[in-house]
Amino acid sequence: MAMRFPRAGLFLFFGVLLSAFRLAHSSTDNDFSKVRAVNLGGWLVVEGWIKPSLFDGIPNRDMLDGTQVQLKSVGLQKYVSAGDGGGGNVTVDRDAASSWETFKVCSKPTLCIFPGFLELYQLWRISMNEFQFRCLNGQFLTASDGDIISATVDSPGDSETFYIERNNTLLHIKLLNGSYLQVTDNHQLTSNYPSRPGWDDDMATFEMTIVANNLHGDYQLANGYGPEQAKTVLTEHRKNFVSGRDFYFISQKGINAVRIPVGWWIAYDPDPPAPFIGGSLNALDRAFYWAQIYGLKCIIDLHAAPGSQNGMEHSASRDGSVDWPSEANIEKTLDVINFLAQRYADNPTLLGIELLNEPSAAAVPLDTLVSYYKTGYQIVRSYSDTTYVIFCQRIGNADPMELYQAYLGATNTVVDLHYYNLFDPYFEKLNATENIQFIYKNRLPQVQSLNRANGPLVFIGRSCRLNLDSSILFAFPLSLIGTLLCNLHSSGEWVNEWNVTNASQVQYQLFGNAQLEVYGEASFGWSYWTIKCNSVHWDYEWNIRNKYLIGGSLLISPNYMLLVVGCLMYLFGFLSVLT
């Protein structure tokens, strides 16, 4: 005799299933008991690795600001060298390159760290053919001492600007007055070549080696294209890279907030200081409008501060230097915070303002940062009592608890720390299972410990892409967790990417689920980096659409999952009766 499903059980089963479905798709998904955010990275602050095509139209795009080059005389087969890293005459007498022979293509003197090559010169780009060359110690190559080229000037001008004629890797270098550089038999570099050289005139011809071309941010884009073309490129990018359709999409996947990186020049819109391009303020206003339509909240993140707080492209560094920790730049930054707080404090969509993203532990003293954070907190509080003020931890060799020990503010404060299963040699050796186990065995206890700390809430915020040598990368904290002291919340940022090669879709799903489960424990919440990206596993929308990340409300909200599990248990229990 066939067994029939009990009527009461049938109603219960479908009733619970319907409740789960309604909960999974209801507007309560966008409650703010915890933040579930996506970063709008690469939109209003350019990061070339997120959208490399932004740089495709730049002439000589391998010679952007901050590019590190070495110059070798074709005639002598010796490298151009600034002895002791600058401060004296330039010689052409080295058989092999060291950091004395490495220059940056740049436009102003600032602190830079060179990766061990003393023949490196750093370019500062003036136009597509005009450059300045900076040495290890910050001095620029100059023709200010007659015909002899030296490296003795700290602030570059016309005498430090050189016109480059290029034939692939071969160069002719001339002054703006038309005089060409040459090497002499006694290994000097002079600017008195008697005529216009040909490519077979070896004493006036140099071979250029590009050692590093890693900076692709707002400075490189704007200075590379020039103001008119850069405005065209960025206007199109800001219009189309993120749109209302993206806000609708993420609102349907259990996301309740967006973290929006902005640059300091937004406060000067529509005519920011050169070379930056106006228009980002209008785009930020549109983001608030879309967020209000689709029930999302906004966190404004000051991603790029004046002078750069970490020397990376995403802080709009010109050449890898960190000049932010000066009185003038800090005051300018506080003015930007005042501008943002005043403009958006009364907007019901504003959730928080992050005062500074990823300051460098190596270059930003803790006492300087704490003082800035305390003043920034007071500025935000002068406009709003409820807006969360978010303090990002220093990146590099910094104590993860250092901001917990500083009284940064009384209410609604968040400390932001960073975790990654990337950028550290330790993770290069882990397979998929070991990476997932690391999340549970190492990250979960850390998050729980931070939650129990007497202070901030925890926010798992954002992962970043770094172009640093391994000795620096090894010192980076591995994740972003935000925390609130006293009434402080913590949250963090994460990404569904790792160093595992040829990982399967299921393995990515398991890795993503582990992070969602563990970072969901953070007392303030988390945010995913980033909404779109050329590297697909960093791309939130790609991960969701291709089911590499099983997001949405069922996964994010444990109560919904319990309902579904209850339904399945009831069904399996009934089926066991049939057998």
C-alpha positions as CSV (number, residue, x, y, z in Angstrom):
1,M,0.0,0.0,0.0
2,A,1.4,3.4,-1.0
3,M,2.2,5.7,1.9
4,R,0.8,9.2,1.7
5,F,2.4,12.4,3.1
6,P,0.5,13.5,6.2
7,R,-1.6,16.5,5.4
8,A,-0.4,18.4,8.4
9,G,3.2,17.6,7.5
10,L,2.6,18.7,4.0
11,F,1.3,22.1,5.1
12,L,4.2,22.4,7.6
13,F,6.8,21.5,5.0
14,F,5.6,24.0,2.4
15,G,4.8,26.6,5.0
16,V,8.3,26.5,6.4
17,L,9.8,26.5,2.9
18,L,7.6,29.5,1.9
19,S,8.7,31.3,5.0
20,A,12.3,30.7,4.2
21,F,11.8,31.9,0.7
22,R,10.1,35.1,1.9
23,L,12.8,35.8,4.4
24,A,15.4,35.2,1.8
25,H,13.9,37.8,-0.5
26,S,12.3,40.3,1.9
27,S,13.5,43.8,2.5
28,T,14.7,42.8,5.9
29,D,17.7,41.5,4.1
30,N,19.0,45.0,4.1
31,D,18.8,45.5,7.9
32,F,21.9,46.9,9.5
33,S,22.5,44.7,12.4
34,K,25.7,44.0,10.5
35,V,27.3,45.5,7.5
36,R,27.5,43.3,4.3
37,A,29.1,45.6,1.8
38,V,30.8,45.6,-1.6
39,N,33.6,48.1,-2.4
40,L,33.4,50.2,-5.5
41,G,37.1,49.9,-6.0
42,G,38.7,51.4,-9.1
43,W,35.8,53.7,-9.8
44,L,36.5,57.2,-8.3
45,V,40.1,56.3,-7.4
46,V,41.9,54.6,-10.3
47,E,43.8,51.3,-9.8
48,G,45.2,50.2,-13.1
49,W,45.1,46.5,-12.2
50,I,41.4,46.7,-11.8
51,K,40.8,48.1,-15.3
52,P,44.1,48.1,-17.3
53,S,42.4,49.3,-20.5
54,L,42.1,52.8,-19.0
55,F,45.8,53.2,-19.8
56,D,45.8,51.8,-23.3
57,G,45.7,55.1,-25.1
58,I,48.6,56.8,-23.3
59,P,51.7,57.4,-25.6
60,N,54.9,56.0,-24.1
61,R,52.8,54.3,-21.5
62,D,55.7,52.3,-20.3
63,M,57.3,55.6,-19.1
64,L,54.7,56.9,-16.6
65,D,55.4,58.8,-13.5
66,G,57.3,56.7,-11.0
67,T,58.8,54.3,-13.6
68,Q,62.3,53.1,-12.6
69,V,64.9,53.1,-15.3
70,Q,68.6,52.4,-15.9
71,L,70.6,54.2,-18.6
72,K,73.6,52.5,-20.2
73,S,76.0,54.3,-22.6
74,V,76.1,52.5,-26.0
75,G,79.6,53.8,-26.7
76,L,81.2,53.0,-23.4
77,Q,79.0,50.0,-22.4
78,K,78.9,51.6,-18.9
79,Y,75.9,52.6,-16.7
80,V,75.1,56.2,-15.9
81,S,75.6,56.4,-12.1
82,A,74.8,59.0,-9.4
83,G,77.5,58.2,-6.9
84,D,76.2,57.7,-3.3
85,G,72.7,58.0,-4.7
86,G,72.9,61.7,-5.6
87,G,74.4,64.9,-4.4
88,G,77.4,65.2,-6.8
89,N,78.5,64.7,-10.4
90,V,77.1,61.9,-12.5
91,T,79.6,59.4,-13.9
92,V,79.4,56.7,-16.6
93,D,81.7,54.1,-15.3
94,R,79.8,51.1,-13.9
95,D,80.0,47.7,-15.6
96,A,76.9,46.4,-13.7
97,A,73.9,48.2,-12.4
98,S,73.2,48.8,-8.7
99,S,70.7,51.2,-7.1
100,W,73.1,54.1,-7.8
101,E,72.3,53.6,-11.5
102,T,68.6,53.5,-11.0
103,F,66.4,56.5,-11.6
104,K,62.7,57.3,-11.3
105,V,60.8,59.2,-13.9
106,C,59.2,61.8,-11.6
107,S,58.1,65.3,-11.0
108,K,59.0,66.3,-7.4
109,P,61.4,65.4,-4.7
110,T,60.0,63.0,-2.1
111,L,61.0,60.1,0.0
112,C,61.3,56.9,-2.1
113,I,62.5,53.4,-1.3
114,F,64.5,51.7,-4.1
115,P,64.6,47.9,-4.3
116,G,68.4,47.6,-4.2
117,F,69.6,49.2,-7.4
118,L,71.8,52.2,-7.1
119,E,71.8,52.9,-10.8
120,L,68.0,53.4,-10.8
121,Y,66.5,56.7,-11.9
122,Q,62.9,57.4,-11.3
123,L,61.0,59.2,-14.0
124,W,58.8,62.3,-13.5
125,R,56.7,62.7,-16.6
126,I,56.2,66.3,-17.8
127,S,54.8,65.4,-21.2
128,M,54.9,62.4,-23.5
129,N,58.5,63.2,-24.4
130,E,59.7,65.4,-21.5
131,F,60.9,63.8,-18.3
132,Q,62.9,64.5,-15.1
133,F,65.2,61.9,-13.5
134,R,65.4,61.5,-9.8
135,C,68.1,59.6,-7.9
136,L,68.1,57.4,-4.8
137,N,68.5,60.3,-2.3
138,G,65.9,62.5,-4.0
139,Q,68.2,64.8,-6.1
140,F,67.5,65.3,-9.8
141,L,69.8,65.1,-12.7
142,T,70.5,68.7,-13.7
143,A,72.4,70.8,-16.3
144,S,72.6,73.8,-14.0
145,D,76.4,73.5,-13.7
146,G,77.3,74.3,-17.2
147,D,78.0,71.4,-19.5
148,I,78.5,68.9,-16.7
149,I,75.5,66.8,-15.7
150,S,75.2,66.4,-11.9
151,A,72.6,65.2,-9.4
152,T,72.5,68.1,-7.0
153,V,69.0,69.7,-7.3
154,D,66.2,69.0,-4.9
155,S,63.4,70.9,-6.6
156,P,63.2,70.3,-10.4
157,G,62.7,73.0,-13.0
158,D,63.6,73.6,-16.7
159,S,67.3,72.8,-16.1
160,E,66.2,69.4,-14.8
161,T,63.8,68.6,-17.6
162,F,65.1,66.5,-20.5
163,Y,63.5,65.8,-23.9
164,I,63.7,62.1,-24.9
165,E,64.0,60.9,-28.5
166,R,63.3,57.2,-28.5
167,N,64.0,54.3,-30.8
168,N,62.6,51.3,-28.9
169,T,65.1,50.9,-26.0
170,L,67.6,53.4,-27.4
171,L,67.4,57.0,-26.4
172,H,68.8,60.4,-27.3
173,I,68.5,62.9,-24.4
174,K,68.6,66.6,-24.9
175,L,68.0,69.7,-22.8
176,L,65.1,72.1,-23.5
177,N,67.6,74.4,-25.2
178,G,68.4,71.8,-27.7
179,S,71.8,70.5,-26.5
180,Y,72.2,66.7,-26.5
181,L,73.8,64.7,-23.8
182,Q,76.9,62.6,-24.5
183,V,79.4,60.6,-22.5
184,T,83.1,61.5,-22.7
185,D,86.2,59.2,-22.7
186,N,86.9,60.2,-19.1
187,H,83.4,58.8,-18.1
188,Q,81.6,62.1,-17.6
189,L,78.1,62.9,-18.7
190,T,77.9,66.3,-20.5
191,S,75.4,68.3,-22.5
192,N,77.6,69.5,-25.3
193,Y,77.3,67.0,-28.2
194,P,78.1,69.2,-31.2
195,S,75.1,68.3,-33.4
196,R,72.0,66.2,-33.7
197,P,73.1,62.6,-33.2
198,G,72.1,59.6,-35.3
199,W,71.4,56.2,-33.9
200,D,74.9,55.1,-34.9
201,D,76.5,58.0,-32.8
202,D,77.2,55.8,-29.9
203,M,78.6,58.4,-27.5
204,A,75.3,60.3,-27.6
205,T,73.1,57.2,-27.5
206,F,71.9,55.4,-24.4
207,E,70.1,52.1,-23.8
208,M,67.2,52.3,-21.4
209,T,66.2,49.4,-19.2
210,I,62.8,49.7,-17.5
211,V,63.2,48.1,-14.1
212,A,59.7,48.7,-12.7
213,N,56.6,50.3,-14.0
214,N,54.1,49.4,-11.3
215,L,52.2,52.6,-10.6
216,H,49.0,53.0,-12.5
217,G,46.8,55.4,-10.5
218,D,45.1,58.7,-11.0
219,Y,48.4,60.6,-11.2
220,Q,49.8,58.4,-13.9
221,L,46.6,58.4,-15.9
222,A,46.0,62.1,-15.8
223,N,49.6,63.1,-16.4
224,G,50.0,60.4,-19.1
225,Y,47.1,61.5,-21.2
226,G,47.2,65.2,-20.4
227,P,44.2,67.2,-19.1
228,E,41.9,67.1,-22.1
229,Q,42.2,63.4,-23.0
230,A,42.3,62.4,-19.4
231,K,39.0,64.2,-18.8
232,T,37.4,62.3,-21.7
233,V,38.7,58.9,-20.5
234,L,37.7,59.5,-16.8
235,T,34.3,61.0,-17.7
236,E,33.4,57.8,-19.7
237,H,34.8,55.6,-17.0
238,R,32.9,57.2,-14.1
239,K,29.7,57.1,-16.1
240,N,29.8,53.4,-17.1
241,F,32.1,51.4,-14.7
242,V,29.5,51.6,-11.9
243,S,25.9,52.4,-12.6
244,G,22.5,52.0,-11.0
245,R,22.2,48.5,-12.5
246,D,25.1,47.5,-10.2
247,F,23.4,48.9,-7.2
248,Y,20.2,47.0,-8.1
249,F,22.2,43.8,-8.6
250,I,24.0,43.8,-5.3
251,S,20.9,44.8,-3.4
252,Q,19.3,41.5,-4.6
253,K,22.2,39.5,-3.3
254,G,22.0,40.3,0.4
255,I,24.3,43.3,0.2
256,N,23.2,46.2,2.4
257,A,26.0,48.8,1.9
258,V,28.7,50.0,-0.4
259,R,32.1,51.3,0.5
260,I,33.2,54.1,-1.9
261,P,36.9,55.0,-2.2
262,V,37.4,58.6,-3.0
263,G,40.5,60.8,-3.6
264,W,41.3,64.0,-1.7
265,W,40.8,66.1,-4.8
266,I,37.0,65.5,-4.6
267,A,36.8,68.4,-2.2
268,Y,38.1,70.7,-5.0
269,D,35.6,69.6,-7.7
270,P,35.0,70.6,-10.4
271,D,38.5,72.1,-10.8
272,P,41.0,70.1,-8.6
273,P,44.7,70.8,-8.6
274,A,46.6,69.5,-11.6
275,P,46.9,66.8,-12.8
276,F,43.7,65.5,-11.2
277,I,40.5,65.5,-13.1
278,G,37.2,66.8,-11.8
279,G,33.9,65.0,-11.9
280,S,34.2,62.5,-9.0
281,L,31.9,64.5,-6.7
282,N,29.0,64.3,-9.2
283,A,29.6,60.5,-9.4
284,L,29.6,60.2,-5.6
285,D,26.3,62.1,-5.5
286,R,24.9,59.6,-8.0
287,A,26.0,56.8,-5.8
288,F,24.1,58.1,-2.9
289,Y,21.0,58.5,-5.1
290,W,21.2,54.9,-6.3
291,A,21.8,53.7,-2.8
292,Q,18.7,55.4,-1.5
293,I,16.6,53.9,-4.4
294,Y,17.8,50.4,-3.7
295,G,17.9,50.5,0.1
296,L,21.7,50.5,0.6
297,K,23.9,52.5,2.9
298,C,27.1,54.3,1.9
299,I,30.5,54.3,3.6
300,I,32.8,57.1,2.2
301,D,36.4,55.9,2.3
302,L,39.2,58.5,1.9
303,H,41.4,56.2,-0.2
304,A,44.0,58.8,-1.4
305,A,45.2,61.6,0.8
306,P,47.4,64.5,-0.2
307,G,51.0,63.4,-0.6
308,S,50.0,59.7,-0.5
309,Q,49.8,57.8,2.8
310,N,51.3,54.6,1.5
311,G,53.1,55.2,-1.8
312,M,50.8,53.0,-3.8
313,E,48.8,53.7,-6.9
314,H,45.5,53.5,-5.0
315,S,46.6,56.5,-2.9
316,A,47.5,58.4,-6.1
317,S,51.2,58.4,-5.4
318,R,53.2,60.0,-8.2
319,D,56.4,58.0,-7.7
320,G,55.9,55.7,-4.7
321,S,56.8,58.3,-2.1
322,V,54.9,58.9,1.1
323,D,54.6,62.6,1.8
324,W,51.3,62.6,3.7
325,P,52.8,62.9,7.3
326,S,53.5,66.7,7.0
327,E,51.6,69.4,8.8
328,A,50.4,71.0,5.5
329,N,49.1,67.7,4.1
330,I,47.4,66.6,7.3
331,E,45.6,70.0,7.5
332,K,44.5,69.6,3.9
333,T,43.2,66.1,4.6
334,L,41.2,67.4,7.6
335,D,39.7,70.0,5.3
336,V,38.6,67.1,3.0
337,I,37.0,65.3,5.9
338,N,35.2,68.5,6.9
339,F,33.9,68.9,3.3
340,L,32.6,65.3,3.1
341,A,31.0,65.4,6.5
342,Q,29.3,68.7,5.9
343,R,28.0,67.6,2.5
344,Y,26.7,64.2,3.5
345,A,26.0,64.1,7.2
346,D,22.3,64.8,6.9
347,N,21.9,62.3,4.0
348,P,20.0,59.3,5.5
349,T,22.0,57.0,3.2
350,L,25.4,57.8,4.9
351,L,26.5,55.1,7.2
352,G,30.1,56.0,7.9
353,I,33.2,57.9,6.9
354,E,36.6,56.2,6.9
355,L,39.2,58.9,7.7
356,L,42.1,57.3,5.8
357,N,42.8,54.0,4.0
358,E,45.8,51.9,4.7
359,P,48.4,54.3,6.0
360,S,52.0,52.9,5.9
361,A,53.5,51.7,9.1
362,A,57.0,52.3,7.7
363,A,56.3,56.0,6.8
364,V,53.4,57.2,9.0
365,P,54.3,57.4,12.8
366,L,51.6,56.1,15.1
367,D,51.4,59.3,17.2
368,T,50.9,61.3,14.0
369,L,48.1,59.0,12.8
370,V,46.4,58.9,16.2
371,S,46.4,62.7,16.4
372,Y,44.9,62.9,12.9
373,Y,42.2,60.3,13.8
374,K,41.2,62.1,16.9
375,T,40.8,65.4,15.1
376,G,39.0,63.8,12.2
377,Y,36.6,62.2,14.7
378,Q,35.7,65.5,16.2
379,I,35.1,67.0,12.8
380,V,32.6,64.3,11.8
381,R,30.9,64.6,15.2
382,S,30.5,68.3,14.7
383,Y,28.1,67.4,11.9
384,S,26.6,64.1,13.0
385,D,26.2,62.2,16.3
386,T,25.4,58.9,14.6
387,T,27.7,58.6,11.6
388,Y,30.3,55.8,12.1
389,V,33.9,57.1,12.1
390,I,36.2,54.4,10.8
391,F,39.9,54.2,11.6
392,C,42.0,52.0,9.3
393,Q,44.9,50.2,10.9
394,R,48.4,50.9,9.5
395,I,49.7,48.4,6.9
396,G,53.1,46.9,7.3
397,N,54.9,46.0,10.5
398,A,52.4,47.3,12.9
399,D,50.8,46.0,16.1
400,P,47.2,44.9,15.2
401,M,46.1,46.1,18.7
402,E,47.8,49.6,18.5
403,L,44.6,51.5,17.7
404,Y,42.7,49.6,20.5
405,Q,45.1,51.2,22.9
406,A,44.3,54.8,21.7
407,Y,41.1,56.5,22.8
408,L,40.0,57.7,19.4
409,G,36.4,58.7,20.1
410,A,33.5,58.0,22.4
411,T,30.7,56.7,20.2
412,N,30.2,54.9,16.9
413,T,33.8,54.3,16.0
414,V,35.3,51.5,14.0
415,V,38.9,50.2,13.7
416,D,39.7,48.6,10.4
417,L,42.3,45.8,10.1
418,H,43.3,43.7,7.0
419,Y,43.5,40.0,6.4
420,Y,44.6,38.2,3.2
421,N,45.3,34.7,2.1
422,L,47.7,36.4,-0.3
423,F,50.9,38.6,-0.4
424,D,52.7,36.5,2.1
425,P,55.1,33.6,1.3
426,Y,53.3,31.5,3.9
427,F,50.2,31.2,1.7
428,E,52.1,30.3,-1.4
429,K,52.6,26.8,0.1
430,L,49.0,26.1,1.1
431,N,46.6,24.0,-0.9
432,A,42.9,24.6,-1.1
433,T,42.1,22.6,2.0
434,E,44.8,24.2,4.1
435,N,43.6,27.7,3.0
436,I,40.1,26.9,4.2
437,Q,41.4,25.4,7.4
438,F,43.5,28.6,8.0
439,I,40.3,30.6,7.9
440,Y,38.7,28.5,10.6
441,K,41.7,27.8,12.8
442,N,43.4,31.2,12.6
443,R,41.0,33.9,11.5
444,L,38.0,32.8,13.5
445,P,39.7,32.9,16.9
446,Q,41.2,36.3,16.0
447,V,37.8,37.7,15.0
448,Q,36.2,36.3,18.2
449,S,39.0,37.7,20.3
450,L,38.5,41.1,18.8
451,N,34.8,40.9,19.4
452,R,35.5,40.2,23.0
453,A,38.0,43.0,23.4
454,N,36.9,46.0,25.5
455,G,36.3,48.3,22.7
456,P,35.6,48.5,19.0
457,L,33.3,46.4,16.9
458,V,35.0,44.3,14.2
459,F,34.7,45.1,10.5
460,I,36.2,42.8,7.9
461,G,36.7,45.4,5.2
462,R,38.9,45.2,2.2
463,S,41.7,43.4,0.5
464,C,44.2,45.3,-1.6
465,R,46.6,44.4,-4.4
466,L,50.2,45.4,-3.6
467,N,53.3,45.8,-5.8
468,L,56.0,45.5,-3.2
469,D,59.0,43.3,-2.6
470,S,58.6,40.2,-0.5
471,S,60.3,41.6,2.6
472,I,57.7,44.4,2.8
473,L,54.8,42.1,1.9
474,F,55.7,39.6,4.6
475,A,55.1,42.3,7.2
476,F,51.6,43.1,6.0
477,P,48.6,42.2,8.2
478,L,46.6,39.5,6.5
479,S,43.1,40.9,6.6
480,L,40.9,43.8,7.2
481,I,38.9,43.8,10.4
482,G,37.2,47.0,11.6
483,T,36.6,47.5,15.3
484,L,34.8,49.9,17.5
485,L,36.2,50.8,20.9
486,C,33.8,51.2,23.8
487,N,30.9,51.8,21.4
488,L,33.3,50.9,18.6
489,H,32.5,48.3,16.0
490,S,34.7,46.1,14.0
491,S,34.4,44.9,10.4
492,G,36.6,43.9,7.5
493,E,37.3,43.4,3.9
494,W,38.0,40.2,2.0
495,V,38.2,38.7,-1.4
496,N,37.5,35.2,-2.8
497,E,41.1,34.8,-4.2
498,W,44.1,32.9,-3.1
499,N,47.4,31.5,-4.4
500,V,46.0,28.0,-5.3
501,T,46.5,27.3,-9.0
502,N,43.9,25.4,-11.0
503,A,41.4,25.5,-8.1
504,S,38.0,24.1,-9.0
505,Q,34.7,26.0,-8.8
506,V,33.7,23.9,-5.8
507,Q,36.9,24.7,-4.0
508,Y,36.4,28.5,-4.6
509,Q,32.8,28.1,-3.3
510,L,34.1,26.4,-0.1
511,F,36.8,29.0,0.4
512,G,34.2,31.8,-0.1
513,N,31.7,30.1,2.2
514,A,34.4,29.7,4.9
515,Q,35.2,33.5,4.8
516,L,31.5,34.4,4.8
517,E,30.9,32.3,7.8
518,V,34.0,33.5,9.8
519,Y,33.9,37.1,8.8
520,G,30.1,37.1,9.4
521,E,31.1,36.8,13.1
522,A,32.7,40.3,13.0
523,S,30.7,42.6,15.2
524,F,30.3,45.4,12.6
525,G,30.4,43.4,9.4
526,W,32.5,43.0,6.3
527,S,32.9,44.3,2.8
528,Y,34.1,42.5,-0.4
529,W,36.9,43.9,-2.6
530,T,35.7,44.7,-5.2
531,I,32.5,45.1,-7.3
532,K,34.3,44.7,-10.7
533,C,37.8,43.7,-11.7
534,N,39.9,42.6,-14.6
535,S,41.1,39.7,-12.4
536,V,37.8,37.8,-12.2
537,H,38.1,36.2,-8.8
538,W,38.4,39.7,-7.3
539,D,35.2,40.7,-9.2
540,Y,32.1,40.3,-6.9
541,E,29.6,40.4,-9.7
542,W,31.5,37.8,-11.8
543,N,31.8,35.5,-8.8
544,I,28.1,35.7,-8.1
545,R,27.0,35.3,-11.7
546,N,29.3,32.4,-12.3
547,K,28.6,30.8,-9.0
548,Y,32.1,30.8,-7.7
549,L,30.8,32.7,-4.7
550,I,27.4,31.5,-3.3
551,G,26.3,34.8,-1.9
552,G,22.9,36.1,-1.1
553,S,20.7,36.2,1.9
554,L,20.6,32.5,2.5
555,L,24.3,32.2,3.1
556,I,24.7,35.5,4.8
557,S,21.9,35.2,7.3
558,P,22.2,32.1,9.4
559,N,18.6,32.2,10.5
560,Y,17.5,31.7,6.9
561,M,19.9,28.8,6.5
562,L,18.4,27.2,9.6
563,L,15.0,27.3,8.1
564,V,16.1,25.7,4.9
565,V,18.0,23.0,6.9
566,G,14.9,22.4,9.0
567,C,12.9,21.9,5.8
568,L,15.4,19.4,4.4
569,M,15.6,17.5,7.7
570,Y,11.8,17.2,7.8
571,L,11.8,16.0,4.2
572,F,14.6,13.5,4.7
573,G,12.9,12.2,7.8
574,F,9.7,11.6,5.8
575,L,11.6,9.8,3.1
576,S,13.2,7.6,5.7
577,V,9.8,6.5,6.6
578,L,9.1,5.4,3.0
579,T,12.2,3.2,3.0
